[in-house]
Amino acid sequence: MKIEKAMCTGCGACCKVCPQDCLHLVPDQYGFPYPEIDGKCINCGICDLICPVLHKHRYSSQTAYAAWSRDEEIRMRSSSGGVFTVLAERILSDMGSVYGAVYAEDFSVRHERISNVKKCNGAKYVQSNLDNTFHSIKEDLENGRPVLFSGTPCQNAGLKSFLQKDYGNLICVDFICHGVPSPHAWRSYIKFREKKDTKSGFIRDINLRSKKSGWSHYAYSVEFSYSDGAQYLVPNGDDIYMKMFVNDYINRLSCSACAFKGENRCSDITLGDFWGIWDLYPDMDDNKGVSSVIVSTEKGGGFIKACSDDLYIRRVSLEDVNKWNPSYRESASANPLREAALYYAVKGKYDFAERLLFSDSPFFRLRRKLFCKQTRNEMKEHDRK
Ligand SMILES: Cc1cc2nc3c(=O)[nH]c(=O)nc-3n(C[C@H](O)[C@H](O)[C@H](O)COP(=O)(O)OP(=O)(O)OC[C@H]3O[C@@H](n4cnc5c(N)ncnc54)[C@H](O)[C@@H]3O)c2cc1C
């Protein structure tokens, strides 16, 4: 395969088209999936031809809006303005299929065909497992059902590559994406939280985008609720997992050189948080969440129009959206301490990671400076035991 590991997004399109069925996604030590050849390869090169990083399908962004769902309940349970739910419910009411990221029973994250949109609500900051979603979408499309797929820009690109055809009945929705964290770091974080927050309960619900503390000026909170009534509710800036995510310690390597940034999209519609709305249109900032909506195709524009009765929507410029949201155009470089951070995160040593990465004490500041040598030796030593 021609793609470098550092660029591979793990979309799995290559595995799904391999005529020999000799390519499979295998999780690395952090749980990020990568394709691996199992020996029967005949060097046909189809995997390279299909790879969305090597061969891009692109549309040019045209129109941007600030919007929210007119249904307050939908808006409050969504990350930004609840636009995704309005779009998804429209497809479901037309007897279509909606595919999006949900929490499984163990709170790992995977893509599913959903009938209850609530399952999809809220950003889940971890790479979602696409499993057999692409095949199932193709089947629905071939059966003439309207389909909405929602995922990261690279997942949308993977789907488009896999399908190799522009289906009129498919609406692709991506979002402005900061990056996706490690599935193993997430799994360990859930265990870490449960141990810390409750004596005998278990996790009932997780909301990484709780609006109990508001939304404006990035005020959202992280919330874990437990069966025994215990609760963990803190501003996102005080949560170690979120700090490691936004500061690029635990994201997939390809996120630091993302091939799917900027105006040329692989989706029909791109959603995001309309950060900065407080400066731009203060009259829209009621602290309940505003979505940015960027339309890249005629099909996407027609679909937004069809949903507009359920949306409060205002035309804005693309510049307005991007001013406060660098993730639209730029990748964030991986943090130099990424390897150490992932090492401790996967082991569930979040208290130590907090000190190592963020403590102001002279000891840890020095340790960060010396990290390369000292921590790597320690990591090796730990692995030997
Ligand atoms: C990993 C990640 C990074 C993001 N980074 C940014 C950013 O830098 N800037 C910004 O403006 N917005 C970002 N967003 C998008 C933003 O948080 C909202 O998801 C988006 O604005 C849609 O919000 P909503 O209110 O319409 O709907 P919601 O109901 O909140 O939308 C949830 C949608 O996101 C999808 N989704 C949730 N988690 C995942 C996942 N792990 N993988 C794939 N799809 C998922 C669901 O399928 C669903 O369609 C990010 C989202 C995620 C998941």
The ligand as an SDF file (V2000), in Angstrom:
LIG
                    3D

 53 58  0  0  0  0  0  0  0  0999 V2000
  -14.3450   14.4330   17.3670 C   0  0  0  0  0  0  0  0  0  0  0  0
  -15.0770   15.7260   17.0950 C   0  0  0  0  0  0  0  0  0  0  0  0
  -14.3700   16.9110   16.9200 C   0  0  0  0  0  0  0  0  0  0  0  0
  -15.0390   18.1210   16.6520 C   0  0  0  0  0  0  0  0  0  0  0  0
  -14.3170   19.2760   16.4880 N   0  0  0  0  0  0  0  0  0  0  0  0
  -14.9740   20.4340   16.2380 C   0  0  0  0  0  0  0  0  0  0  0  0
  -14.2560   21.6700   16.0640 C   0  0  0  0  0  0  0  0  0  0  0  0
  -13.0130   21.7230   16.1670 O   0  0  0  0  0  0  0  0  0  0  0  0
  -14.9600   22.7980   15.7750 N   0  0  0  0  0  0  0  0  0  0  0  0
  -16.3330   22.7690   15.6420 C   0  0  0  0  0  0  0  0  0  0  0  0
  -16.9230   23.8130   15.3700 O   0  0  0  0  0  0  0  0  0  0  0  0
  -17.0270   21.6220   15.7810 N   0  0  0  0  0  0  0  0  0  0  0  0
  -16.3960   20.4630   16.0800 C   0  0  0  0  0  0  0  0  0  0  0  0
  -17.1140   19.2930   16.2110 N   0  0  0  0  0  0  0  0  0  0  0  0
  -18.5470   19.2740   15.8430 C   0  0  0  0  0  0  0  0  0  0  0  0
  -19.5160   19.7970   16.8880 C   0  0  0  0  0  0  0  0  0  0  0  0
  -19.1200   19.4140   18.1800 O   0  0  0  0  0  0  0  0  0  0  0  0
  -20.9410   19.2590   16.6640 C   0  0  0  0  0  0  0  0  0  0  0  0
  -20.9180   17.8470   16.6030 O   0  0  0  0  0  0  0  0  0  0  0  0
  -21.5560   19.7480   15.4070 C   0  0  0  0  0  0  0  0  0  0  0  0
  -21.6020   21.1410   15.4640 O   0  0  0  0  0  0  0  0  0  0  0  0
  -22.9650   19.1860   15.2270 C   0  0  0  0  0  0  0  0  0  0  0  0
  -23.7040   19.5770   16.3150 O   0  0  0  0  0  0  0  0  0  0  0  0
  -25.2790   19.4790   16.3830 P   0  0  0  0  0  0  0  0  0  0  0  0
  -25.7150   20.3630   17.5100 O   0  0  0  0  0  0  0  0  0  0  0  0
  -25.8960   19.7550   15.0480 O   0  0  0  0  0  0  0  0  0  0  0  0
  -25.6280   17.9910   16.6250 O   0  0  0  0  0  0  0  0  0  0  0  0
  -25.1990   16.8510   17.6190 P   0  0  0  0  0  0  0  0  0  0  0  0
  -26.4160   16.0560   17.8890 O   0  0  0  0  0  0  0  0  0  0  0  0
  -24.4200   17.2500   18.7630 O   0  0  0  0  0  0  0  0  0  0  0  0
  -24.2690   16.0540   16.6030 O   0  0  0  0  0  0  0  0  0  0  0  0
  -23.7570   14.8860   16.8230 C   0  0  0  0  0  0  0  0  0  0  0  0
  -23.3010   14.3920   15.4630 C   0  0  0  0  0  0  0  0  0  0  0  0
  -21.9280   14.2060   15.4930 O   0  0  0  0  0  0  0  0  0  0  0  0
  -21.6440   12.8860   15.0880 C   0  0  0  0  0  0  0  0  0  0  0  0
  -20.5610   12.3990   15.9340 N   0  0  0  0  0  0  0  0  0  0  0  0
  -20.4710   12.5030   17.2710 C   0  0  0  0  0  0  0  0  0  0  0  0
  -19.3290   11.9430   17.6940 N   0  0  0  0  0  0  0  0  0  0  0  0
  -18.7220   11.4420   16.6090 C   0  0  0  0  0  0  0  0  0  0  0  0
  -17.5360   10.7190   16.4040 C   0  0  0  0  0  0  0  0  0  0  0  0
  -16.7270   10.3760   17.4140 N   0  0  0  0  0  0  0  0  0  0  0  0
  -17.2060   10.3690   15.1450 N   0  0  0  0  0  0  0  0  0  0  0  0
  -18.0050   10.6890   14.1130 C   0  0  0  0  0  0  0  0  0  0  0  0
  -19.1600   11.3680   14.2370 N   0  0  0  0  0  0  0  0  0  0  0  0
  -19.5030   11.7450   15.4720 C   0  0  0  0  0  0  0  0  0  0  0  0
  -22.9160   12.0890   15.3100 C   0  0  0  0  0  0  0  0  0  0  0  0
  -22.9910   11.0850   14.3550 O   0  0  0  0  0  0  0  0  0  0  0  0
  -23.9770   13.1160   15.1000 C   0  0  0  0  0  0  0  0  0  0  0  0
  -24.2910   13.1970   13.7600 O   0  0  0  0  0  0  0  0  0  0  0  0
  -16.4670   18.1070   16.5260 C   0  0  0  0  0  0  0  0  0  0  0  0
  -17.1770   16.9150   16.7350 C   0  0  0  0  0  0  0  0  0  0  0  0
  -16.5010   15.7270   17.0130 C   0  0  0  0  0  0  0  0  0  0  0  0
  -17.3020   14.4530   17.2090 C   0  0  0  0  0  0  0  0  0  0  0  0
  1  2  1  0
  2  3  1  0
  2 52  2  0
  3  4  2  0
  4  5  1  0
  4 50  1  0
  5  6  2  0
  6  7  1  0
  6 13  1  0
  7  8  2  0
  7  9  1  0
  9 10  1  0
 10 11  2  0
 10 12  1  0
 12 13  2  0
 13 14  1  0
 14 15  1  0
 14 50  1  0
 15 16  1  0
 16 17  1  0
 16 18  1  0
 18 19  1  0
 18 20  1  0
 20 21  1  0
 20 22  1  0
 22 23  1  0
 23 24  1  0
 24 25  2  0
 24 26  1  0
 24 27  1  0
 27 28  1  0
 28 29  2  0
 28 30  1  0
 28 31  1  0
 31 32  1  0
 32 33  1  0
 33 34  1  0
 33 48  1  0
 34 35  1  0
 35 36  1  0
 35 46  1  0
 36 37  1  0
 36 45  1  0
 37 38  2  0
 38 39  1  0
 39 40  1  0
 39 45  2  0
 40 41  1  0
 40 42  2  0
 42 43  1  0
 43 44  2  0
 44 45  1  0
 46 47  1  0
 46 48  1  0
 48 49  1  0
 50 51  2  0
 51 52  1  0
 52 53  1  0
M  END
$$$$
